[in-house]
């Protein structure tokens, strides 16, 4: 009888190692962009779950993303967990965010604030492009299997390192349906 618990322990160990290898294998492998290329435009295509960096009209890099858990429709108000749509700029960065590095999107615009005020609603804000919650970076690309943010655009931590380097404050960003 004592051999049975050992077999179970062995199977649990094998399953744990397999799970670790699967998660490790899902991490992105980014080939570094050579030179001092800097993006001059960013787009987010919500329907394709894609963030694209451009330089002089050419695609510099493209990333699969997770979006807000409120669905891919347009943001209507604070707390709807949707990513807004429109033309914005990257207005600041936070290296100490609760999520790995964060670039702040300049939402809402003055026009969106006025429209929300006229409708008697809060437009929300604090929209970011960021990595995974601090301490959970090992999840890697697995985070893209479900839309989980509160209205932000999420990439892996490794991808966020590259975006952080390539996208300066002031860069235009268009978020499309």
Backbone bond lengths (Angstrom), bond angles and torsions (degrees), N, CA, C in turn:
res aa  C-N    CA-C-N  psi(-1)  N-CA   C-N-CA  omega(-1)  CA-C   N-CA-C  phi
1 X - - - 1.452 - - 1.522 113.69 -
2 X 1.317 120.69 -35.60 1.460 119.92 -177.38 1.525 113.09 -61.98
3 X 1.341 118.90 -19.10 1.464 119.65 -178.90 1.522 112.09 -72.73
4 X 1.309 117.97 -26.39 1.462 120.43 -178.21 1.534 112.42 -62.55
5 X 1.328 120.99 -50.12 1.462 119.88 177.72 1.524 112.36 -59.78
6 X 1.331 117.39 -33.41 1.462 119.44 177.99 1.523 110.83 -65.44
7 X 1.335 116.85 -38.24 1.468 120.43 177.78 1.528 110.51 -64.67
8 X 1.322 115.86 -41.96 1.470 119.90 178.24 1.518 109.92 -63.00
9 X 1.325 116.54 -44.24 1.467 120.02 177.55 1.520 110.89 -60.17
10 X 1.321 116.64 -40.92 1.462 120.58 179.57 1.526 110.38 -63.80
11 X 1.337 116.92 -44.58 1.468 120.41 178.84 1.531 111.26 -63.79
12 X 1.311 117.19 -40.45 1.467 119.88 177.35 1.521 110.92 -62.80
13 X 1.321 116.45 -40.25 1.460 120.47 177.43 1.524 110.74 -63.90
14 X 1.320 116.89 -44.35 1.469 121.07 178.75 1.527 110.20 -61.67
15 X 1.326 117.40 -44.66 1.470 120.81 178.78 1.524 111.59 -63.88
16 X 1.314 117.81 -40.71 1.468 121.10 178.63 1.521 110.66 -63.69
17 X 1.324 117.11 -43.72 1.468 120.37 178.41 1.524 110.21 -64.14
18 X 1.328 117.54 -42.19 1.468 120.84 178.46 1.527 110.92 -61.35
19 X 1.328 116.99 -42.75 1.473 120.37 178.82 1.520 110.95 -62.83
20 X 1.320 116.88 -42.72 1.470 120.31 178.66 1.524 110.26 -62.43
21 X 1.326 117.41 -43.21 1.467 120.45 -179.91 1.525 111.60 -65.21
22 X 1.321 116.93 -37.60 1.469 120.07 177.96 1.520 110.34 -64.66
23 X 1.321 117.19 -48.71 1.468 120.67 179.24 1.523 109.99 -62.18
24 X 1.323 117.80 -43.69 1.467 121.72 179.50 1.531 110.26 -61.36
25 X 1.323 116.46 -40.09 1.460 120.50 -179.55 1.512 113.66 -70.29
26 X 1.332 117.67 -20.38 1.463 120.90 -179.44 1.524 112.57 -83.65
27 X 1.328 118.33 -5.50 1.460 119.03 -178.86 1.523 108.89 -68.28
28 X 1.322 116.85 145.86 1.463 119.78 -177.77 1.520 110.79 -71.13
29 X 1.292 114.51 151.49 1.451 120.80 174.59 1.521 107.06 -120.33
30 X 1.303 115.55 104.63 1.456 120.85 -175.55 1.519 109.47 -99.38
31 X 1.324 115.81 127.77 1.455 120.50 171.35 1.517 106.49 -83.40
32 X 1.326 118.13 120.14 1.470 119.78 -176.20 1.527 112.50 -58.97
33 X 1.324 115.37 142.82 1.462 121.29 174.49 1.517 107.13 -78.16
34 X 1.326 115.63 126.20 1.460 119.87 -176.10 1.520 111.42 -81.02
35 X 1.310 115.24 153.73 1.455 120.77 177.46 1.512 111.98 80.28
36 X 1.306 114.43 -163.28 1.469 120.30 -176.52 1.522 110.97 -107.49
37 X 1.310 117.20 42.61 1.459 121.15 179.80 1.528 109.96 -65.99
38 X 1.315 115.54 133.15 1.458 122.62 177.61 1.524 107.04 -126.96
39 X 1.317 117.11 135.85 1.464 121.05 178.51 1.521 109.77 -69.45
40 X 1.341 115.98 141.17 1.462 119.59 175.38 1.528 111.67 -111.50
41 X 1.345 115.95 0.33 1.461 120.81 177.72 1.521 108.71 -162.16
42 X 1.334 115.49 146.68 1.467 122.51 177.97 1.520 107.70 -129.22
43 X 1.315 116.57 138.70 1.466 119.76 169.93 1.527 108.71 -126.27
44 X 1.316 114.72 148.99 1.461 121.83 170.76 1.518 105.70 -121.48
45 X 1.321 116.12 121.39 1.462 122.43 177.34 1.528 106.58 -103.80
46 X 1.325 115.56 97.10 1.465 120.20 -173.42 1.525 112.29 -60.26
47 X 1.322 117.54 -42.44 1.465 119.84 -176.84 1.526 112.21 -65.33
48 X 1.330 116.99 -25.66 1.469 121.57 178.28 1.525 112.86 -99.64
49 X 1.340 117.17 -0.92 1.469 121.23 -176.31 1.525 110.21 50.19
50 X 1.331 115.52 54.86 1.455 121.07 -173.09 1.518 110.42 -138.52
51 X 1.342 116.84 134.60 1.459 124.03 171.56 1.524 106.01 -112.96
52 X 1.335 116.69 130.44 1.469 121.20 -176.19 1.519 109.50 -125.62
53 X 1.329 115.68 132.40 1.462 122.34 174.22 1.519 108.37 -101.56
54 X 1.344 116.17 136.79 1.461 121.86 -179.93 1.518 110.74 -121.61
55 X 1.320 115.17 152.20 1.460 122.84 170.78 1.518 106.71 -138.74
56 X 1.335 116.88 119.27 1.469 122.58 -179.26 1.527 111.83 52.69
57 X 1.326 117.19 40.13 1.457 122.59 176.37 1.520 115.25 83.08
58 X 1.318 117.75 -8.93 1.467 121.29 179.94 1.528 109.62 -100.27
59 X 1.328 115.19 146.05 1.463 119.82 178.29 1.524 108.91 -68.93
60 X 1.310 114.53 124.65 1.461 121.83 177.32 1.529 110.04 -90.32
61 X 1.341 116.03 -42.51 1.465 121.91 -179.90 1.530 108.39 -164.88
62 X 1.317 116.04 150.30 1.461 122.38 178.55 1.529 108.25 -130.70
63 X 1.335 116.42 141.26 1.462 121.64 -176.72 1.525 110.01 -132.39
64 X 1.320 116.85 139.45 1.463 121.33 169.43 1.529 107.12 -77.11
65 X 1.338 116.92 141.73 1.466 120.80 -174.58 1.525 111.97 -132.37
66 X 1.321 114.46 159.65 1.464 122.30 166.52 1.525 106.19 -102.25
67 X 1.323 116.43 145.55 1.466 121.65 -177.15 1.526 110.11 -118.04
68 X 1.318 114.69 -167.82 1.459 120.71 179.62 1.517 112.14 -67.56
69 X 1.316 115.68 142.94 1.460 120.63 -177.48 1.523 112.99 -73.05
70 X 1.343 118.15 -3.39 1.459 121.89 178.58 1.521 113.86 -83.37
71 X 1.326 117.94 4.49 1.459 121.56 -179.91 1.517 111.73 100.98
72 X 1.336 116.13 174.38 1.460 119.19 -175.16 1.526 113.52 -93.35
73 X 1.299 118.71 4.63 1.464 121.17 176.00 1.521 111.29 -65.41
74 X 1.331 117.22 170.59 1.469 120.30 -178.99 1.531 112.04 -69.26
75 X 1.317 115.68 146.64 1.469 121.20 176.93 1.523 107.99 -65.21
76 X 1.327 116.76 134.07 1.460 121.18 -179.61 1.519 112.57 -114.54
77 X 1.336 116.60 -33.51 1.474 119.64 -175.91 1.518 110.08 -163.09
78 X 1.316 114.32 167.36 1.467 120.90 176.77 1.525 109.38 -57.51
79 X 1.307 116.44 138.69 1.454 121.17 175.60 1.509 115.95 84.62
80 X 1.347 118.37 0.05 1.463 118.55 179.83 1.528 112.66 -82.76
81 X 1.333 116.67 -4.46 1.471 122.78 176.28 1.524 113.57 59.10
82 X 1.327 116.18 31.10 1.463 120.95 177.65 1.520 110.53 -111.91
83 X 1.318 115.08 153.78 1.460 121.83 176.51 1.529 107.40 -85.20
84 X 1.343 118.12 130.79 1.463 119.75 -179.99 1.525 111.35 -68.70
85 X 1.323 115.63 163.79 1.464 121.74 176.52 1.514 108.46 -120.83
86 X 1.327 116.13 144.61 1.456 120.57 177.87 1.512 112.28 141.59
87 X 1.343 113.74 -169.05 1.469 122.58 -179.39 1.525 108.65 -102.32
88 X 1.317 116.26 125.64 1.461 121.78 -178.29 1.528 109.22 -138.85
89 X 1.312 115.66 -171.81 1.465 122.95 171.84 1.520 108.11 -134.65
90 X 1.315 115.54 156.11 1.463 120.34 169.49 1.521 104.85 -77.55
91 X 1.323 117.42 117.12 1.470 120.16 -171.82 1.522 114.26 -101.77
92 X 1.331 117.74 -22.66 1.465 119.41 178.91 1.516 109.00 -166.64
93 X 1.321 114.81 175.54 1.463 121.00 178.35 1.513 110.05 -137.30
94 X 1.330 114.93 149.33 1.461 120.61 -179.63 1.530 109.21 -128.61
95 X 1.335 117.36 103.48 1.463 119.47 178.98 1.530 112.84 -74.67
96 X 1.328 117.55 -9.99 1.469 121.77 -176.75 1.528 112.19 -114.83
97 X 1.309 117.02 27.03 1.456 122.83 179.19 1.533 110.58 -64.27
98 X 1.327 116.73 160.73 1.468 121.54 174.20 1.527 110.57 -67.46
99 X 1.323 116.31 -19.95 1.457 123.14 175.14 1.521 106.49 -111.27
100 X 1.322 117.04 150.47 1.458 120.46 -172.37 1.527 111.32 -58.15
101 X 1.307 115.80 111.84 1.463 124.19 179.86 1.532 111.02 48.18
102 X 1.295 117.33 141.63 1.462 120.16 -178.01 1.518 110.60 -143.95
103 X 1.326 115.83 130.74 1.461 122.77 171.58 1.520 107.25 -102.97
104 X 1.320 116.71 123.01 1.467 121.42 -177.84 1.528 110.46 -82.73
105 X 1.328 114.85 129.62 1.466 122.70 175.08 1.522 107.50 -89.46
106 X 1.333 117.55 137.08 1.462 122.43 -176.34 1.519 113.89 -75.16
107 X 1.321 117.00 53.84 1.457 123.69 175.06 1.519 108.19 -105.45
108 X 1.319 118.03 139.39 1.458 129.68 0.32 1.530 111.53 -86.67
109 X 1.318 115.12 155.72 1.462 120.31 173.76 1.528 108.37 -76.74
110 X 1.323 118.21 164.21 1.474 119.37 175.88 1.532 112.71 -55.45
111 X 1.330 117.16 -36.53 1.468 120.39 178.48 1.532 110.94 -66.20
112 X 1.324 117.03 -39.16 1.463 120.23 178.85 1.526 111.43 -69.33
113 X 1.334 116.67 -35.14 1.467 120.48 175.79 1.522 109.72 -63.85
114 X 1.352 116.88 -45.70 1.471 121.16 -179.53 1.531 111.07 -62.69
115 X 1.336 116.70 -43.41 1.466 120.32 179.73 1.530 110.87 -64.14
116 X 1.324 116.82 -40.87 1.469 120.36 178.74 1.521 110.72 -66.06
117 X 1.319 115.89 -42.93 1.470 120.13 179.34 1.531 109.82 -60.70
118 X 1.343 116.79 -43.57 1.469 120.81 179.60 1.531 111.17 -62.76
119 X 1.338 116.39 -32.25 1.466 120.69 179.45 1.528 111.94 -86.61
120 X 1.334 116.46 -4.65 1.459 120.27 179.43 1.525 114.28 74.19
121 X 1.329 116.43 28.18 1.468 119.55 -179.91 1.525 110.50 -125.51
122 X 1.306 115.93 162.23 1.461 123.53 175.32 1.529 107.09 -91.91
123 X 1.351 118.84 122.42 1.463 119.99 -177.09 1.528 113.75 -72.77
124 X 1.328 117.11 -13.23 1.459 119.76 -176.17 1.514 110.49 82.44
125 X 1.290 116.55 -171.01 1.462 122.16 -179.06 1.508 109.66 174.51
126 X 1.314 116.26 -158.37 1.463 122.23 178.12 1.525 111.05 59.43
127 X 1.326 116.20 42.57 1.463 121.81 178.88 1.525 108.39 -89.28
128 X 1.308 116.49 128.59 1.465 122.50 -173.59 1.525 111.87 -132.60
129 X 1.326 114.08 159.34 1.458 122.15 161.48 1.522 103.48 -105.34
130 X 1.327 117.59 123.62 1.466 119.27 -175.40 1.517 111.80 -149.53
131 X 1.328 114.44 170.19 1.455 121.39 174.81 1.519 110.38 -86.20
132 X 1.307 114.59 -157.34 1.459 122.15 -176.75 1.527 109.33 -83.36
133 X 1.324 116.81 156.09 1.473 120.57 178.46 1.525 109.00 -50.43
134 X 1.326 115.21 135.97 1.462 120.52 -179.19 1.524 110.75 -52.47
135 X 1.323 115.19 135.25 1.457 121.68 -178.85 1.515 114.06 91.47
136 X 1.343 117.05 -11.88 1.467 120.47 -179.20 1.529 112.62 -115.24
137 X 1.311 117.05 16.69 1.461 121.07 -177.89 1.513 114.02 -58.17
138 X 1.318 117.29 -24.24 1.461 121.41 178.99 1.527 112.36 -62.06
139 X 1.336 117.17 -18.04 1.469 120.52 179.10 1.523 110.50 -62.20
140 X 1.335 116.87 -33.56 1.462 121.43 176.44 1.514 113.28 58.88
141 X 1.324 116.10 -135.95 1.463 121.16 -175.16 1.523 112.85 -69.03
142 X 1.316 117.90 -14.49 1.465 120.55 178.26 1.524 110.92 -58.55
143 X 1.351 117.72 -27.75 1.464 121.38 -179.26 1.528 112.21 -62.37
144 X 1.334 117.17 -18.40 1.469 120.32 -178.69 1.521 113.36 -84.08
145 X 1.312 118.09 -2.20 1.463 119.93 -176.68 1.524 112.65 -73.87
146 X 1.324 116.83 -14.37 1.464 120.76 179.38 1.530 108.32 -148.43
147 X 1.324 117.05 145.56 1.466 120.51 174.00 1.523 107.51 -76.95
148 X 1.330 116.39 119.85 1.464 120.63 -169.39 1.520 114.43 -128.24
149 X 1.325 119.55 -8.68 1.463 119.73 -174.18 1.525 111.31 -80.23
150 X 1.318 115.39 174.22 1.467 121.41 178.01 1.524 111.19 -97.67
151 X 1.320 116.02 28.33 1.459 121.05 179.64 1.514 112.91 119.14
152 X 1.318 116.24 9.02 1.466 121.58 179.38 1.525 110.25 -100.37
153 X 1.333 115.13 177.91 1.456 123.57 176.51 1.526 106.20 -113.22
154 X 1.330 117.69 121.39 1.465 121.18 -174.77 1.523 111.75 -115.69
155 X 1.327 114.39 139.09 1.461 123.65 175.19 1.532 107.41 -127.91
156 X 1.324 117.20 177.86 1.465 119.40 175.64 1.529 109.02 -73.30
157 X 1.311 116.02 163.74 1.465 120.04 179.80 1.527 111.46 -62.88
158 X 1.320 117.10 -40.64 1.465 120.56 179.07 1.532 110.37 -62.75
159 X 1.332 116.74 -42.16 1.463 120.22 177.18 1.522 110.61 -65.36
160 X 1.341 116.38 -38.27 1.466 119.86 179.40 1.520 111.25 -63.75
161 X 1.322 117.94 -35.93 1.468 120.14 175.37 1.526 110.60 -57.19
162 X 1.325 116.17 -43.99 1.460 120.00 -179.35 1.530 111.34 -69.39
163 X 1.322 117.74 -45.38 1.466 121.07 179.11 1.524 109.85 -60.55
164 X 1.314 117.44 -42.51 1.471 123.47 178.24 1.530 110.14 -54.79
165 X 1.332 115.85 -41.95 1.464 121.54 -177.86 1.531 112.12 -75.83
166 X 1.325 117.76 -34.95 1.462 121.78 -172.20 1.525 114.63 -90.69
167 X 1.329 118.26 -18.41 1.470 121.43 -173.59 1.528 110.02 -114.61
168 X 1.336 117.26 103.33 1.469 119.40 178.43 1.530 111.77 -78.79
169 X 1.318 115.76 159.73 1.463 120.24 172.66 1.522 108.30 -56.76
170 X 1.326 116.28 144.10 1.458 121.85 -179.42 1.517 113.67 93.83
171 X 1.332 118.03 -9.41 1.464 121.16 -179.39 1.526 109.93 -66.62
172 X 1.353 117.86 131.55 1.468 119.91 176.09 1.532 110.97 -66.70
173 X 1.322 115.20 142.36 1.462 121.46 175.83 1.519 108.28 -133.78
174 X 1.314 115.68 129.93 1.463 121.55 175.55 1.517 107.83 -111.83
175 X 1.323 115.58 125.79 1.466 120.55 177.10 1.522 106.92 -107.82
176 X 1.329 115.03 116.54 1.468 122.53 -175.07 1.532 110.49 -105.90
177 X 1.340 115.54 155.42 1.480 118.97 176.15 1.530 111.88 -59.22
